[in-house]
C-alpha cells in the first residue's frame, strides 16, 4: 500500500491516501507523470513539439491540448482492442492530468 503524508481538507490529517483501488490508480498515474516529466520535459513543451510536427506533416492545426486528448483516445482505443493491459487506466489518468496542465498553461 502506498501512503502519502498529506494534510487533507482543512489541515486535519485524514486516512492514509492509497487505500482504495481508485487512489492506487491515481498514485500510479502521478508516479508515471513525474517519471515522464523527468525524461521528456513538461507536457506542454513535449505535446507542442509533437503537434507541430504532425501539423507540418499533414497540414493539420492540432494544439498541445489536442495532442493530450489524442493520447487519451489512443489509450482508450488500445483498451478496446484484443489485448487489454492493466496500465491503460493509469495512462488515461496520466494523460488527463497532462491535458489539465496544458490547458492551464495556454
MARMARDREN-860968 format. One line per 2 residues: number of its first residue (from 1); for each residue x, y, z of C-alpha. Coordinates in nm, 4 decimals. Layout:
N
NUM	X Y Z; ...
% end
This chain:
106
1	0.0000 0.0000 0.0000; 0.1261 0.3484 -0.0879
3	0.0701 0.6034 0.1861; 0.1183 0.9731 0.1274
5	0.1873 1.2038 0.4184; -0.0585 1.4786 0.3335
7	-0.2865 1.7202 0.5035; -0.6455 1.6635 0.3989
9	-0.9325 1.9138 0.3990; -0.8833 2.1966 0.6477
11	-0.5475 2.0769 0.7648; -0.6636 1.7705 0.9544
13	-0.4684 1.4579 0.8761; -0.7096 1.2143 0.7160
15	-0.6968 0.8464 0.6393; -0.3879 0.7195 0.4596
17	-0.4016 0.8033 0.0912; -0.3945 0.4997 -0.1340
19	-0.6371 0.2730 0.0466; -0.8790 0.2304 -0.2440
21	-0.8155 0.0941 -0.5939; -0.9035 0.4362 -0.7385
23	-0.6496 0.6069 -0.5133; -0.3882 0.3479 -0.6029
25	-0.4524 0.4119 -0.9714; -0.4165 0.7890 -0.9270
27	-0.0966 0.7483 -0.7252; 0.0414 0.5267 -1.0019
29	-0.0592 0.7879 -1.2611; 0.1143 1.0553 -1.0541
31	0.4322 0.8483 -1.0467; 0.4133 0.7966 -1.4234
33	0.3585 1.1685 -1.4913; 0.6559 1.2574 -1.2723
35	0.8725 0.9952 -1.4419; 0.7789 1.1151 -1.7907
37	0.8414 1.4789 -1.6980; 1.1955 1.3932 -1.5919
39	1.2526 1.2065 -1.9193; 1.0647 1.4197 -2.1735
41	1.0107 1.7577 -2.0097; 0.6821 1.9313 -1.9282
43	0.3823 1.8024 -2.1256; 0.3074 2.1461 -2.2707
45	0.6506 2.1591 -2.4332; 0.6513 1.7967 -2.5486
47	0.2943 1.7977 -2.6839; 0.3535 2.1312 -2.8597
49	0.6545 1.9872 -3.0417; 0.4623 1.6719 -3.1351
51	0.1539 1.8646 -3.2516; 0.3727 2.0980 -3.4584
53	0.5459 1.8041 -3.6262; 0.2123 1.6391 -3.7074
55	0.0749 1.9703 -3.8322; 0.3764 2.0188 -4.0596
57	0.3478 1.6650 -4.1950; -0.0281 1.6587 -4.2521
59	-0.1405 2.0224 -4.2743; -0.3493 1.9960 -3.9582
61	-0.3861 2.2519 -3.6788; -0.3560 2.0441 -3.3629
63	-0.2651 2.2189 -3.0389; -0.0784 2.0746 -2.7431
65	-0.4158 2.0231 -2.5705; -0.5487 1.8442 -2.8778
67	-0.2496 1.6131 -2.8622; -0.3177 1.5298 -2.4971
69	-0.6752 1.4339 -2.5958; -0.5419 1.2239 -2.8837
71	-0.3191 1.0360 -2.6383; -0.6186 0.9655 -2.4118
73	-0.8137 0.8412 -2.7150; -0.5188 0.6247 -2.8222
75	-0.5140 0.4573 -2.4813; -0.8903 0.4004 -2.4949
77	-0.8584 0.2527 -2.8453; -0.5932 0.0115 -2.7183
79	-0.8188 -0.0812 -2.4271; -1.0983 -0.1626 -2.6712
81	-0.8647 -0.3860 -2.8716; -0.7952 -0.7550 -2.8324
83	-0.5247 -0.7183 -2.5669; -0.6036 -0.5114 -2.2608
85	-0.3306 -0.4166 -2.0163; -0.3594 -0.3195 -1.6530
87	-0.1776 0.0085 -1.7089; -0.4291 0.1555 -1.9559
89	-0.6440 0.3282 -1.6883; -0.3241 0.4608 -1.5300
91	-0.2125 0.6022 -1.8647; -0.5563 0.7565 -1.9284
93	-0.5448 0.9286 -1.5885; -0.1911 1.0484 -1.6544
95	-0.2757 1.1938 -1.9943; -0.5893 1.3567 -1.8481
97	-0.3646 1.5232 -1.5901; -0.1329 1.6357 -1.8704
99	-0.4338 1.7790 -2.0544; -0.5282 1.9827 -1.7466
101	-0.1714 2.1142 -1.7199; -0.1509 2.2002 -2.0903
103	-0.4840 2.3854 -2.0775; -0.3735 2.5714 -1.7649
105	-0.0575 2.6811 -1.9458; -0.2499 2.8016 -2.2544
% end
